Amino acid sequence: MCDYPEEIKDGLAALETDYRDFQENNRGANGFLFFAENRISGRSVAIKFYCGEPGERQHDEPRQLAAISSPNVLPILDARMVSDEWGYFATPRCLGGDLDDLIEGFPSVHCAVDAAIGICRGVSAIHAERMVHRDLKPGNIVLDRGAPRIADFGSVRALDEGEETTHASGHSVLYRPPESFGTDTYGRGGDVYQIGLITYQLLGGALSYNPEAYLNRREWKEYQEIEDQVDRSLYVDGVIERRACAGRLLDLSTLPPWVSGAARRCLNKLTEPDPSKRISTVSEAAAKLTQVRASMQDWWWDAGSAYVTHGQTRIEVRPVGDGSYEAFQIKNGTPRRVRGKRKGSLQQVVQQLR
């Protein structure tokens, strides 16, 4: 514990009376995050230490969490002060990982859309309290028995009376809505935009976390000529900003071929650069996503093959060499070619099965 501030060492020492098996988790947390187990109940919890200047907003994060009641927002179990500047709060530990883990595991279509709808419900509860999240991204949403729960409230801000926007967050330039760059303002529509990006990822769209992936050949050359690391980071942030503002951050061609036209149109409306043309409320976003779910079969990936169920029959679309795919019908564990379906690209075979 030698790398922690003294206040955290003292806080952990005090917590050892009631908790054991402390593990640090430094994945995407603003502050210091630990997992532990209650000595009496055996319940696993997440304990977050945070620091702030004494004042009205010092304890915003635990207070805002406590104000929200939603199955899609992580509840707060306890909150304590450690010193004038340091405090901590505890929430349940969700053992299902976070949305990045779900995305890496290639969720089925219906699982992906259900997760997006669940996020909408959580954000709707936040908006009902006149707050905006400002930092919705897969790493800030955990999974509890398959259901998404918004977990990180470090960037949440309440809207002032009579105001519909607040200052934009400086976190996660990749997820910042286009309107926040020029005006440094953020409203409910910004959360809708971030839900759109997450939904795109859940459905299989490529959104690299490597900033250099967004550089074209000319930009890469200019980037290589920059020596200072801070200037390099600012340069890449500028590239991502221009892409977002031009509506070129997402590449819908990277989505699997079973993602319907209705789903693609919905993603475009959720991530529209002009907020006046974007889906404006999370309730409308949830309604659109519910319609989208009904427009798509429940395809999923597994070990390089694509699967879908037709009635009682499972169909496997597997690679058969030379970049081609072929559809097989699986009965009693035995695959047989689907009659009347030709080999072709994945898109061609999927289209034949619609």
C-alpha positions as CSV (number, residue, x, y, z in Angstrom):
1,M,0.0,0.0,0.0
2,C,3.1,2.2,-0.2
3,D,1.8,4.0,-3.4
4,Y,-1.4,5.2,-1.9
5,P,-2.0,8.5,-0.1
6,E,-1.9,8.3,3.7
7,E,-5.6,8.9,3.9
8,I,-6.4,5.9,1.8
9,K,-4.0,3.7,3.9
10,D,-5.8,4.9,7.0
11,G,-9.2,4.3,5.4
12,L,-8.3,0.8,4.3
13,A,-7.0,0.0,7.8
14,A,-10.3,1.1,9.3
15,L,-12.3,-0.9,6.8
16,E,-10.4,-4.1,7.7
17,T,-12.6,-4.4,10.8
18,D,-15.6,-5.2,8.5
19,Y,-14.0,-6.3,5.2
20,R,-11.4,-8.6,4.0
21,D,-9.7,-9.8,0.8
22,F,-9.0,-6.3,-0.6
23,Q,-8.1,-6.1,-4.3
24,E,-7.3,-2.9,-6.2
25,N,-8.9,-2.4,-9.5
26,N,-7.5,0.5,-11.6
27,R,-9.6,-0.1,-14.7
28,G,-11.3,3.2,-15.7
29,A,-11.8,4.5,-12.2
30,N,-11.6,8.2,-11.3
31,G,-10.0,7.8,-7.9
32,F,-8.9,4.6,-6.1
33,L,-11.2,1.5,-6.5
34,F,-11.0,-1.6,-4.4
35,F,-13.0,-4.8,-4.2
36,A,-13.6,-6.5,-0.8
37,E,-15.8,-9.0,1.0
38,N,-17.9,-8.3,4.1
39,R,-16.6,-10.4,6.9
40,I,-20.1,-11.1,8.3
41,S,-22.5,-11.3,5.2
42,G,-19.9,-12.5,2.7
43,R,-21.2,-9.9,0.3
44,S,-18.7,-8.6,-2.3
45,V,-18.5,-4.8,-2.6
46,A,-16.7,-2.1,-4.6
47,I,-15.2,0.7,-2.5
48,K,-14.2,3.9,-4.2
49,F,-12.0,6.5,-2.6
50,Y,-12.4,10.0,-4.0
51,C,-10.7,13.3,-3.3
52,G,-12.1,16.8,-3.5
53,E,-11.6,20.3,-2.1
54,P,-13.9,20.9,0.8
55,G,-17.1,22.6,-0.4
56,E,-20.6,22.2,-1.7
57,R,-19.7,19.8,-4.6
58,Q,-17.1,17.7,-2.8
59,H,-19.4,14.7,-2.3
60,D,-21.4,15.0,-5.5
61,E,-20.7,11.5,-6.7
62,P,-22.1,9.5,-3.8
63,R,-24.9,12.0,-3.3
64,Q,-26.0,11.7,-6.9
65,L,-25.8,7.9,-6.8
66,A,-28.0,7.9,-3.7
67,A,-30.6,10.1,-5.5
68,I,-31.2,7.6,-8.3
69,S,-33.4,4.6,-7.9
70,S,-33.2,2.4,-11.0
71,P,-32.4,-1.3,-11.6
72,N,-30.0,0.0,-14.2
73,V,-28.0,2.3,-11.9
74,L,-25.7,0.9,-9.3
75,P,-27.1,1.6,-5.8
76,I,-24.9,3.0,-3.0
77,L,-24.6,1.0,0.2
78,D,-22.5,3.3,2.4
79,A,-20.5,6.6,2.3
80,R,-17.9,7.9,4.8
81,M,-15.4,10.7,5.2
82,V,-11.8,9.8,5.8
83,S,-10.4,13.3,6.1
84,D,-11.3,16.9,5.1
85,E,-10.4,16.1,1.5
86,W,-10.9,12.3,1.2
87,G,-14.0,10.2,1.3
88,Y,-15.2,6.8,0.1
89,F,-18.5,5.1,-0.8
90,A,-19.4,1.4,-1.3
91,T,-21.6,-0.2,-3.9
92,P,-22.4,-3.8,-4.7
93,R,-19.6,-5.5,-6.7
94,C,-21.0,-6.8,-10.0
95,L,-19.2,-10.0,-11.0
96,G,-20.3,-9.9,-14.7
97,G,-17.5,-7.5,-15.8
98,D,-18.3,-4.4,-17.7
99,L,-19.7,-3.6,-21.2
100,D,-16.2,-3.8,-22.7
101,D,-16.1,-7.5,-21.6
102,L,-19.5,-8.0,-23.2
103,I,-18.5,-6.4,-26.4
104,E,-15.3,-8.5,-26.6
105,G,-17.4,-11.6,-26.2
106,F,-19.6,-10.8,-29.3
107,P,-23.1,-10.7,-27.7
108,S,-26.1,-11.9,-29.7
109,V,-28.1,-9.2,-31.5
110,H,-31.0,-9.3,-29.0
111,C,-28.6,-9.3,-26.0
112,A,-26.8,-6.3,-27.5
113,V,-30.0,-4.3,-28.0
114,D,-31.4,-5.3,-24.6
115,A,-28.3,-3.9,-23.0
116,A,-28.7,-0.7,-24.9
117,I,-32.3,-0.4,-23.8
118,G,-31.3,-1.1,-20.2
119,I,-28.8,1.8,-20.4
120,C,-31.5,4.0,-21.7
121,R,-33.6,3.2,-18.6
122,G,-30.8,4.0,-16.3
123,V,-30.0,7.3,-18.0
124,S,-33.8,8.1,-18.0
125,A,-33.7,7.9,-14.2
126,I,-30.7,10.2,-14.1
127,H,-32.4,12.7,-16.4
128,A,-35.5,12.6,-14.3
129,E,-33.4,14.1,-11.5
130,R,-32.2,16.9,-13.8
131,M,-28.7,15.4,-14.1
132,V,-26.6,14.4,-17.1
133,H,-24.0,11.7,-17.0
134,R,-21.5,13.2,-19.5
135,D,-19.2,10.1,-19.5
136,L,-21.2,7.1,-20.7
137,K,-18.9,4.5,-22.2
138,P,-18.5,0.7,-21.9
139,G,-16.0,0.8,-19.1
140,N,-18.4,2.8,-16.9
141,I,-21.2,0.4,-17.2
142,V,-21.1,-2.9,-15.3
143,L,-23.1,-6.1,-15.8
144,D,-25.2,-7.6,-12.9
145,R,-26.6,-11.0,-13.9
146,G,-26.6,-9.8,-17.5
147,A,-28.3,-6.5,-16.9
148,P,-26.3,-3.3,-17.4
149,R,-25.9,-0.9,-14.5
150,I,-24.4,2.5,-14.8
151,A,-21.6,2.6,-12.2
152,D,-19.3,5.6,-12.5
153,F,-20.9,9.0,-11.5
154,G,-17.6,10.9,-11.4
155,S,-18.6,13.1,-14.3
156,V,-22.4,13.5,-13.5
157,R,-23.6,17.1,-13.2
158,A,-26.9,18.6,-12.1
159,L,-28.5,21.1,-14.4
160,D,-28.9,24.5,-12.8
161,E,-32.5,25.7,-12.4
162,G,-33.8,26.9,-15.7
163,E,-30.8,25.6,-17.6
164,E,-30.8,22.7,-20.1
165,T,-27.0,22.4,-20.4
166,T,-23.9,22.4,-18.3
167,H,-20.2,22.3,-19.0
168,A,-18.8,19.4,-21.1
169,S,-16.6,16.8,-19.5
170,G,-13.0,16.7,-20.5
171,H,-12.9,12.9,-20.2
172,S,-13.0,10.4,-23.1
173,V,-12.7,12.6,-26.2
174,L,-13.8,9.5,-28.2
175,Y,-17.2,9.7,-26.7
176,R,-17.7,13.5,-26.6
177,P,-20.7,14.6,-28.5
178,P,-19.8,17.0,-31.4
179,E,-21.7,20.0,-30.0
180,S,-19.5,19.9,-26.8
181,F,-16.3,20.7,-28.7
182,G,-17.2,24.1,-30.0
183,T,-19.4,25.4,-27.2
184,D,-18.1,23.4,-24.2
185,T,-21.7,22.7,-23.3
186,Y,-23.4,19.4,-22.6
187,G,-27.1,18.5,-22.4
188,R,-29.3,15.4,-22.3
189,G,-28.7,15.0,-26.0
190,G,-25.1,14.4,-25.3
191,D,-26.0,11.3,-23.3
192,V,-28.2,10.1,-26.2
193,Y,-25.2,10.5,-28.5
194,Q,-23.0,8.4,-26.2
195,I,-25.7,5.7,-26.0
196,G,-25.6,5.6,-29.8
197,L,-21.9,5.0,-29.8
198,I,-22.2,2.2,-27.2
199,T,-25.1,0.6,-29.1
200,Y,-22.9,0.6,-32.3
201,Q,-20.2,-1.2,-30.4
202,L,-22.6,-3.7,-28.9
203,L,-23.9,-4.6,-32.3
204,G,-20.3,-5.3,-33.6
205,G,-19.2,-1.9,-35.0
206,A,-15.5,-1.1,-34.9
207,L,-14.5,1.8,-32.6
208,S,-10.8,1.5,-31.8
209,Y,-9.5,2.6,-28.4
210,N,-6.1,3.2,-30.1
211,P,-6.1,6.9,-31.0
212,E,-3.6,6.4,-33.8
213,A,-6.2,4.2,-35.6
214,Y,-8.0,7.4,-36.6
215,L,-5.1,9.0,-38.5
216,N,-5.1,8.9,-42.3
217,R,-1.8,8.7,-44.2
218,R,-1.2,12.5,-44.2
219,E,-2.1,12.9,-40.5
220,W,0.1,10.0,-39.6
221,K,3.0,11.7,-41.3
222,E,2.4,14.9,-39.4
223,Y,1.9,13.0,-36.2
224,Q,5.3,11.3,-36.6
225,E,7.0,14.7,-36.9
226,I,5.6,15.8,-33.5
227,E,8.2,15.1,-30.7
228,D,6.4,16.2,-27.6
229,Q,4.0,13.5,-26.2
230,V,1.4,16.1,-25.0
231,D,1.4,17.7,-28.4
232,R,0.9,14.3,-30.0
233,S,-2.0,13.6,-27.8
234,L,-3.6,17.0,-28.6
235,Y,-3.1,16.4,-32.3
236,V,-4.9,13.0,-32.2
237,D,-7.7,14.5,-30.1
238,G,-8.1,17.1,-32.8
239,V,-8.4,14.4,-35.5
240,I,-11.1,12.6,-33.5
241,E,-12.9,15.9,-32.9
242,R,-13.0,16.6,-36.6
243,R,-14.3,13.1,-37.4
244,A,-17.0,13.3,-34.8
245,C,-18.2,16.8,-35.9
246,A,-18.3,15.6,-39.5
247,G,-20.2,12.4,-38.6
248,R,-17.3,10.2,-39.8
249,L,-16.4,8.6,-36.4
250,L,-18.4,5.5,-37.0
251,D,-18.1,3.2,-39.9
252,L,-21.4,1.3,-40.4
253,S,-19.7,-0.9,-43.0
254,T,-17.9,-2.7,-40.1
255,L,-21.3,-3.9,-38.6
256,P,-22.2,-7.6,-39.3
257,P,-24.5,-8.1,-42.3
258,W,-27.4,-9.2,-40.1
259,V,-27.7,-5.7,-38.5
260,S,-30.8,-4.4,-40.3
261,G,-31.3,-1.3,-42.3
262,A,-33.7,-0.1,-39.5
263,A,-30.9,-0.5,-36.9
264,R,-28.4,1.4,-39.1
265,R,-30.9,4.3,-39.5
266,C,-31.4,4.3,-35.8
267,L,-27.7,4.5,-35.1
268,N,-27.4,7.4,-37.5
269,K,-30.2,9.2,-35.7
270,L,-28.7,8.5,-32.3
271,T,-25.2,9.8,-33.3
272,E,-26.3,12.6,-35.6
273,P,-23.7,15.4,-35.2
274,D,-26.4,18.1,-35.3
275,P,-28.2,17.8,-31.9
276,S,-31.3,19.4,-33.4
277,K,-31.7,16.5,-35.8
278,R,-30.6,13.8,-33.2
279,I,-33.1,11.7,-31.3
280,S,-33.5,14.0,-28.4
281,T,-34.7,11.9,-25.4
282,V,-33.6,8.6,-24.0
283,S,-37.3,7.5,-23.9
284,E,-37.5,8.0,-27.6
285,A,-34.1,6.2,-28.0
286,A,-35.5,3.2,-26.0
287,A,-38.6,3.1,-28.1
288,K,-36.6,3.1,-31.4
289,L,-34.3,0.4,-30.1
290,T,-37.3,-1.7,-29.1
291,Q,-38.6,-1.5,-32.7
292,V,-35.1,-2.2,-34.0
293,R,-34.9,-5.4,-31.9
294,A,-38.1,-6.7,-33.5
295,S,-36.6,-6.1,-37.0
296,M,-33.6,-8.4,-36.5
297,Q,-33.1,-12.1,-36.1
298,D,-31.0,-13.0,-33.0
299,W,-27.7,-13.8,-34.7
300,W,-24.5,-14.4,-32.7
301,W,-20.8,-15.2,-33.3
302,D,-19.0,-18.2,-31.9
303,A,-15.5,-19.4,-32.7
304,G,-15.5,-17.8,-36.2
305,S,-19.0,-19.0,-37.3
306,A,-22.3,-17.1,-37.2
307,Y,-25.4,-18.7,-35.8
308,V,-29.2,-18.1,-35.9
309,T,-32.2,-20.2,-34.9
310,H,-35.1,-20.7,-37.3
311,G,-37.9,-22.2,-35.3
312,Q,-36.5,-25.3,-33.7
313,T,-33.5,-25.5,-36.1
314,R,-30.1,-23.9,-35.6
315,I,-28.3,-22.6,-38.6
316,E,-24.5,-22.3,-38.7
317,V,-22.8,-20.1,-41.3
318,R,-19.2,-21.2,-41.3
319,P,-16.2,-20.3,-43.3
320,V,-15.3,-22.9,-46.0
321,G,-12.2,-21.4,-47.5
322,D,-11.3,-18.8,-50.0
323,G,-13.1,-16.2,-48.0
324,S,-16.5,-18.0,-48.6
325,Y,-19.1,-19.0,-46.2
326,E,-21.8,-21.7,-46.4
327,A,-25.0,-22.4,-44.4
328,F,-25.4,-25.6,-42.5
329,Q,-28.5,-26.9,-40.7
330,I,-27.7,-28.5,-37.3
331,K,-30.0,-31.4,-36.2
332,N,-29.1,-33.7,-33.3
333,G,-25.6,-32.3,-33.4
334,T,-25.1,-33.2,-37.1
335,P,-24.5,-30.4,-39.6
336,R,-26.1,-30.6,-43.1
337,R,-25.9,-28.1,-45.9
338,V,-29.0,-26.0,-46.2
339,R,-30.7,-26.8,-49.4
340,G,-31.0,-24.1,-52.0
341,K,-28.5,-21.8,-50.3
342,R,-25.3,-21.0,-52.2
343,K,-21.8,-20.4,-50.9
344,G,-20.7,-16.8,-51.0
345,S,-19.5,-13.9,-48.8
346,L,-20.9,-13.7,-45.3
347,Q,-23.3,-11.0,-46.4
348,Q,-24.5,-13.0,-49.3
349,V,-25.2,-16.1,-47.2
350,V,-27.0,-14.1,-44.5
351,Q,-29.2,-12.4,-47.1
352,Q,-30.3,-15.8,-48.4
353,L,-31.4,-16.8,-44.9
354,R,-33.6,-13.8,-44.2
